[in-house]
Amino acid sequence: MTRGRTLKYTAVGLLSLLLSANQCSSAIPTRNLKIGETALPFTLSDARGKTHSPETYKGKPLVIVYFRTGHDFSLKALKVLNRLHKKFAAHGAVFLGIWNKDGESQGAPKPAAFPLLEDEQLKFYGSYGLFILPTTLVFDRDHRFKAYTAGYTDSMETELETSLNGILGLKGAAPSPPRYGKAGEILDPRINEARLLLKDGRAEEALAAFKSAGPDQPCPARMVAVEAFIKLNRLPEARKLLADCVKPSATPQAALLMGRVLALSGEHNTAETWLKQAAATSPDAQLAHYYLGNLYEKTGRKDEALSQYRMALERIFSR
């Protein structure tokens, strides 16, 4: 196999790995429901035989966690939802747990602070098109799909709390200094919605949500719009939005995005400088190494391209 073909297959395989490595935090977990759409109908019963459906809770925000019994991440997610229920139920938010049995588990889960409904025939699971467990879905008072968490992460509680504060019009506690790239770092619900739309591949709608938040957005929020502009190949607009965020110093995310914008614009030397900075400073540098490899491949520096792809792979498998 020639070196050119090796590069081609390495780049394609690496891109697939980068996408799958971030799937649980970035992929929208409902194949059949998009952000902004109304909750799909369902009717399920709790352990006492009482039925629950979206119609039961008209005018109230809904938080639904779908989990599996005997599943470690599901148990952790339930603990988070119990704490959030204690804080937000008094403000009108309704929490529901929907479960199905793990293959190795027998019987129902332990009681929670909110109703647990068995999806015995997997009707909810199938109608919503779920594929990541646990999955938590957040709906506003009109039962429009506003936010989600896929899987379990340490930032799950912060992200859900931020979404609920926005839906209920509550003022949240003073946040920690934001760190772009971690779930829950953006507090404005409109920016959070833009981020979720972008993850779902809806770049135009993400930009509209971003613009609705107003013109004076901090740099972590601007990164969402920059990524949308890149996806739409609107590079001058992406570059303009980044300009203030790389002076006098740039975060790793801003450096990475500037490198991508410049590379796509054909300014390879300057792009290389920014991508190298991102690779040197980012705790998650695999993307920077991947884009450096891509840049070197396009400019005929094939040995350096392979070296960067290998470094990206090493970072992925050492996580």
C-alpha positions as CSV (number, residue, x, y, z in Angstrom):
1,M,0.0,0.0,0.0
2,T,1.4,3.4,-0.9
3,R,2.1,6.1,1.7
4,G,-0.7,8.2,0.1
5,R,-3.3,5.5,0.6
6,T,-2.0,4.8,4.1
7,L,-2.6,8.5,4.9
8,K,-6.1,8.4,3.4
9,Y,-7.1,5.4,5.5
10,T,-5.4,6.7,8.6
11,A,-7.2,10.0,8.4
12,V,-10.6,8.5,7.7
13,G,-10.3,6.0,10.5
14,L,-9.0,8.6,12.9
15,L,-11.9,10.9,12.2
16,S,-14.3,8.1,13.0
17,L,-12.5,7.4,16.3
18,L,-12.6,11.1,17.2
19,L,-16.3,11.2,16.6
20,S,-17.0,8.0,18.5
21,A,-14.8,9.0,21.4
22,N,-17.0,12.1,21.9
23,Q,-20.3,10.4,21.1
24,C,-21.8,10.2,24.6
25,S,-21.2,13.9,25.3
26,S,-22.1,15.3,21.9
27,A,-24.6,13.1,20.1
28,I,-28.2,13.9,20.5
29,P,-29.6,10.7,22.1
30,T,-33.1,10.8,20.4
31,R,-33.2,9.7,16.8
32,N,-36.9,10.6,16.5
33,L,-37.1,13.9,18.4
34,K,-35.1,17.1,17.6
35,I,-34.4,20.1,19.8
36,G,-37.5,22.4,19.8
37,E,-40.0,19.7,18.9
38,T,-42.9,18.7,21.2
39,A,-42.6,15.6,23.4
40,L,-43.9,12.4,21.8
41,P,-46.9,10.9,23.5
42,F,-46.5,8.0,25.9
43,T,-48.5,6.4,28.7
44,L,-46.7,4.3,31.3
45,S,-47.5,3.1,34.8
46,D,-45.6,3.3,38.1
47,A,-45.3,0.5,40.7
48,R,-48.7,1.4,42.1
49,G,-50.5,1.2,38.8
50,K,-50.9,4.9,38.3
51,T,-50.5,6.1,34.7
52,H,-48.3,9.0,33.7
53,S,-48.1,10.8,30.3
54,P,-47.1,14.3,29.1
55,E,-50.8,15.2,29.2
56,T,-50.9,14.5,33.0
57,Y,-48.5,17.4,33.5
58,K,-49.7,20.1,31.2
59,G,-48.0,23.5,31.8
60,K,-45.2,22.0,33.8
61,P,-41.6,21.4,32.8
62,L,-40.7,17.7,32.4
63,V,-37.4,16.0,33.2
64,I,-37.3,12.4,32.1
65,V,-34.4,10.1,32.7
66,Y,-34.4,6.8,30.9
67,F,-32.2,4.2,32.6
68,R,-31.5,0.5,32.9
69,T,-31.6,-1.4,36.2
70,G,-28.3,-2.9,37.3
71,H,-26.3,-0.3,35.3
72,D,-23.7,1.7,37.1
73,F,-24.0,4.9,35.1
74,S,-27.8,4.7,35.4
75,L,-27.5,4.5,39.2
76,K,-25.3,7.6,39.3
77,A,-27.7,9.5,37.0
78,L,-30.6,8.6,39.4
79,K,-28.7,10.1,42.3
80,V,-28.2,13.3,40.4
81,L,-31.9,13.5,39.5
82,N,-32.9,12.9,43.1
83,R,-30.9,15.9,44.1
84,L,-32.3,18.0,41.3
85,H,-35.9,16.9,42.2
86,K,-35.4,18.1,45.8
87,K,-34.3,21.6,44.4
88,F,-36.7,22.1,41.5
89,A,-40.0,20.2,42.3
90,A,-41.1,23.1,44.5
91,H,-40.9,25.3,41.4
92,G,-43.2,23.1,39.4
93,A,-40.7,20.8,37.6
94,V,-41.9,17.2,37.2
95,F,-39.3,14.4,37.3
96,L,-40.0,11.0,35.8
97,G,-37.8,7.9,35.6
98,I,-38.4,5.3,32.9
99,W,-36.6,2.0,33.1
100,N,-36.2,-1.4,31.6
101,K,-34.4,-4.4,33.0
102,D,-30.8,-5.1,32.5
103,G,-30.1,-8.5,31.2
104,E,-28.4,-9.5,34.4
105,S,-30.9,-7.8,36.8
106,Q,-34.1,-9.1,38.3
107,G,-37.0,-6.9,39.6
108,A,-37.6,-3.2,39.8
109,P,-35.1,-0.5,40.8
110,K,-35.0,0.9,44.3
111,P,-37.6,3.7,44.9
112,A,-36.6,7.2,43.9
113,A,-37.9,10.7,45.0
114,F,-40.1,10.7,41.8
115,P,-42.2,8.2,39.9
116,L,-40.4,5.3,38.2
117,L,-42.3,3.9,35.2
118,E,-41.5,0.6,33.5
119,D,-41.1,0.6,29.8
120,E,-41.7,-3.2,29.7
121,Q,-42.3,-3.4,25.9
122,L,-39.7,-0.8,25.1
123,K,-42.3,1.4,23.5
124,F,-40.9,4.7,24.8
125,Y,-37.3,3.5,23.9
126,G,-38.4,2.8,20.4
127,S,-40.6,5.8,19.7
128,Y,-38.0,8.2,20.9
129,G,-35.2,6.3,19.1
130,L,-32.9,6.1,22.1
131,F,-29.5,4.5,21.9
132,I,-27.5,5.9,24.8
133,L,-28.3,4.9,28.4
134,P,-28.9,6.6,30.7
135,T,-30.4,9.5,28.7
136,T,-32.0,12.6,30.4
137,L,-34.4,14.8,28.4
138,V,-35.6,18.2,29.5
139,F,-38.8,19.8,28.3
140,D,-40.2,23.3,28.9
141,R,-43.7,24.2,30.1
142,D,-45.1,23.6,26.6
143,H,-43.3,20.2,26.5
144,R,-40.9,21.4,23.8
145,F,-37.5,19.5,23.9
146,K,-35.0,22.0,25.2
147,A,-31.9,20.1,26.5
148,Y,-30.5,16.7,27.2
149,T,-27.6,14.8,28.7
150,A,-26.5,11.6,27.1
151,G,-24.8,9.0,29.3
152,Y,-23.4,10.1,32.6
153,T,-20.6,12.7,33.2
154,D,-19.4,14.6,36.2
155,S,-20.9,17.8,34.7
156,M,-24.4,16.3,34.3
157,E,-25.8,17.9,37.3
158,T,-24.5,21.4,36.4
159,E,-25.8,21.1,32.9
160,L,-29.3,20.0,33.9
161,E,-29.5,22.6,36.6
162,T,-28.5,25.3,34.1
163,S,-31.3,24.2,31.8
164,L,-33.9,24.1,34.5
165,N,-32.9,27.5,35.8
166,G,-33.4,28.9,32.3
167,I,-36.8,27.2,31.8
168,L,-38.1,28.2,35.2
169,G,-36.7,31.8,35.1
170,L,-34.6,31.2,38.2
171,K,-31.4,32.8,39.0
172,G,-28.7,30.1,39.5
173,A,-25.8,30.2,41.9
174,A,-22.7,32.1,40.7
175,P,-20.9,29.9,38.3
176,S,-17.3,28.8,38.4
177,P,-15.1,30.4,35.8
178,P,-16.1,28.9,32.4
179,R,-14.0,26.3,30.7
180,Y,-15.0,25.9,27.0
181,G,-15.4,22.3,25.8
182,K,-16.9,21.0,29.0
183,A,-20.7,20.5,29.3
184,G,-22.5,23.1,31.4
185,E,-20.0,26.0,30.9
186,I,-22.4,28.3,29.2
187,L,-25.2,29.6,31.4
188,D,-27.5,31.5,28.9
189,P,-30.1,29.0,27.9
190,R,-30.2,30.5,24.4
191,I,-26.5,29.8,24.0
192,N,-27.0,26.3,25.4
193,E,-29.8,25.7,22.9
194,A,-27.4,26.9,20.1
195,R,-24.8,24.4,21.3
196,L,-27.3,21.6,21.3
197,L,-28.6,22.5,17.8
198,L,-25.0,22.6,16.5
199,K,-24.4,19.1,17.9
200,D,-27.4,17.9,16.0
201,G,-26.0,19.3,12.8
202,R,-28.4,22.2,12.6
203,A,-25.9,25.0,12.1
204,E,-28.3,27.7,10.7
205,E,-30.7,27.2,13.6
206,A,-27.8,27.3,16.0
207,L,-26.7,30.7,14.6
208,A,-30.3,32.0,15.0
209,A,-30.4,30.9,18.7
210,F,-26.9,32.5,19.2
211,K,-28.1,35.8,17.7
212,S,-31.2,35.8,19.9
213,A,-29.0,36.0,22.9
214,G,-27.7,39.5,21.9
215,P,-24.5,40.8,20.3
216,D,-22.2,41.1,23.4
217,Q,-21.4,37.5,24.1
218,P,-18.3,36.3,26.0
219,C,-15.7,34.3,24.1
220,P,-16.8,30.9,25.4
221,A,-20.2,31.5,23.9
222,R,-18.8,32.9,20.7
223,M,-17.0,29.6,20.0
224,V,-20.4,28.0,19.4
225,A,-21.2,30.5,16.6
226,V,-17.7,30.1,15.2
227,E,-18.1,26.4,14.8
228,A,-21.5,27.0,13.1
229,F,-19.9,29.4,10.7
230,I,-17.1,26.9,9.9
231,K,-19.7,24.2,9.2
232,L,-21.5,26.6,6.8
233,N,-18.2,27.6,5.2
234,R,-18.7,31.2,6.2
235,L,-15.1,31.7,7.1
236,P,-14.7,35.5,7.1
237,E,-17.6,35.7,9.7
238,A,-15.9,33.0,11.8
239,R,-12.6,34.8,11.7
240,K,-14.2,38.1,12.6
241,L,-15.9,36.6,15.6
242,L,-12.7,35.0,16.7
243,A,-10.5,38.1,16.4
244,D,-11.1,39.5,19.9
245,C,-10.9,36.1,21.5
246,V,-7.3,35.4,20.4
247,K,-5.9,38.8,21.7
248,P,-3.7,39.1,23.7
249,S,-3.8,35.3,24.4
250,A,-6.1,32.5,23.1
251,T,-7.7,29.6,24.9
252,P,-6.9,26.2,23.4
253,Q,-10.3,26.1,21.8
254,A,-10.0,29.5,20.3
255,A,-6.5,28.6,18.9
256,L,-7.8,25.4,17.5
257,L,-10.7,27.1,15.7
258,M,-8.5,29.9,14.4
259,G,-6.2,27.3,13.0
260,R,-9.1,25.5,11.3
261,V,-10.4,28.8,9.8
262,L,-7.0,29.8,8.5
263,A,-6.3,26.3,7.1
264,L,-9.6,26.3,5.2
265,S,-8.8,29.8,3.9
266,G,-5.5,28.5,2.5
267,E,-3.3,30.4,5.0
268,H,-1.3,27.3,5.9
269,N,1.7,28.8,7.6
270,T,-0.3,30.9,10.0
271,A,-2.8,28.0,10.5
272,E,0.1,25.7,11.5
273,T,1.2,28.2,14.2
274,W,-2.3,28.3,15.8
275,L,-2.8,24.5,15.6
276,K,0.6,23.9,17.2
277,Q,-0.4,26.3,20.0
278,A,-3.7,24.3,20.5
279,A,-1.8,21.0,20.5
280,A,0.6,22.3,23.2
281,T,-1.9,23.8,25.5
282,S,-5.1,21.8,25.2
283,P,-5.8,18.9,27.7
284,D,-7.7,17.3,24.8
285,A,-5.2,17.8,22.1
286,Q,-6.2,14.9,19.8
287,L,-8.3,17.2,17.5
288,A,-5.4,19.7,17.2
289,H,-3.1,16.8,16.2
290,Y,-5.7,15.6,13.7
291,Y,-6.1,19.0,12.0
292,L,-2.3,19.4,11.9
293,G,-2.0,16.0,10.2
294,N,-4.7,17.1,7.8
295,L,-2.9,20.4,7.1
296,Y,0.4,18.6,6.5
297,E,-1.3,16.0,4.2
298,K,-2.8,18.7,2.0
299,T,0.6,20.5,1.7
300,G,2.5,17.4,0.8
301,R,4.3,16.9,4.1
302,K,3.3,13.3,4.4
303,D,5.7,12.1,7.0
304,E,4.7,14.9,9.3
305,A,1.1,14.2,8.6
306,L,1.5,10.5,9.7
307,S,3.3,11.6,12.8
308,Q,0.5,13.9,13.8
309,Y,-2.2,11.3,13.1
310,R,-0.2,8.8,15.3
311,M,-0.1,11.4,18.1
312,A,-3.8,11.9,17.8
313,L,-4.4,8.2,18.1
314,E,-2.1,8.0,21.2
315,R,-4.1,10.7,22.9
316,I,-7.4,9.0,22.1
317,F,-6.3,5.6,23.5
318,S,-4.6,7.1,26.6
319,R,-7.8,8.8,27.7
